[in-house]
Amino acid sequence: MPGKTRLFFRRLGELGAQYYNAPYRAAIARAKRDEEDLFMLLVFAEMMGVPNPAAWSTLELQPLLMDRFHDWHTRMGMERSPLDHFRCC
């Protein structure tokens, strides 16, 4: 019986957390997306001609982020890829 009570209160706590966090989900998702957009800009800045002091550190991240590059550049308002040697559209 104590296990069921513990499980009940754990589930009740999870539901309470979801209820409390529900109004903030959109704001948190928007902040996360903005943070990822800035990160993408830092990673691909050197390729677009923007001086990047962290170019060597971000160079190895480019292959990992290529899958999300198209979504990012369209969200930033660029119809086509800004990179001359990389076409994703």
N, C-alpha and C positions, 0 to 999 in steps of 0.2 A: 504493500500500500504506500509506503513512503516514496517509492520510485515513481508511482503514478502521480503523486502530489507534486513531486519535484518536476516531472515532465509537464504537468499542467501549468505550473507557475513559470517555467521556462517558455512555454508556448505563449502564455499570457504576456510575458515580457517582450517577446518578439512582436506580437500583434500591437502592443502599446508603442514600441519603437517605430513600427511601420506607420501607425496612425500619426505619431508626432512628426515623422520625417516627410510625410506625403506632401505637404505644401512646399517643401524645399527641393523636391526632386528635380524639377525643371531648372531651377537656378543652379543646382549643383552640376547637372548635366551640361548646362551652358558654360559654366566656369571650366569644367573639365575639357570641353571641346575647344574653348579659347586657349587654354594652356597647351593642348596638343597642337593647335594651329601655330602658336608661337614657336613651339619646339620644331615643327616641320620647317618653319621659316629659317630657324637657326641652322638646321641640318642642310638645307638646300640653298642657302643664301649665297655661298661662294659660286655655285653653278649658275646663279642668276646675275652675277656681277656685283653683288653687294659684299663689301669687305666683311669678313667674318674672322674675328680673332681666335675662335675656337675651331677653325676649319679642320685641323688635323685630328682633333678629338671627335668631330662629328662625321668625318669621312667614312669611318667603318660602320656607321649607322645607316647610311644611305641604302644599301641593299635590303635592309630589314624594313624600311619604310616605303619602298617603291610600290608595294601593293596598295597603300593608302594615298599615294601621290595624286591620282586623278581626282578623288573625292576632295582632297585639300585644295588643289588649284581651282576647281570649279566653285568651291565655297568661298574662295578669296576673290572671285569675280573675274578670273582669267578663263576665257573660253577654251583656249588651246594651251598646251603645255608651254611654259615659259623657257624650257630648256631646248636649245637647238638640236642637241644630239640625242634627245630622248623624246620619243613621241608616244603618248599613252592614249591619244584620242583618235 
